[in-house]
């Protein structure tokens, strides 16, 4: 029996909606709204009920979100 070599590069492969929403801690409806509004990358349709996103696209999207959220401007005094 042939042995299976694990993928060492975690950027290879695809995510589906449940995996993405778990990573981002958001709801499915929020994810689809972000995709529709262009905030999140568009997926690839594999079949009528299956859409996937490349891992590299999702990791780049998460890095972009993190960069946007690390704004060091202090809030204005009230």
Number of C-alpha atoms within 10 A of each C-alpha: 3 4 5 6 6 7 9 7 7 11 13 11 12 18 18 14 18 12 11 21 16 11 12 12 9 12 14 14 11 11 18 15 13 14 14 12 11 10 13 17 16 17 18 12 11 9 8 6 6 11 15 17 18 17 17 15 17 20 15 12 15 16 12 11 14 11 10 10 9 8 8 7 6 6 6 5 4 3
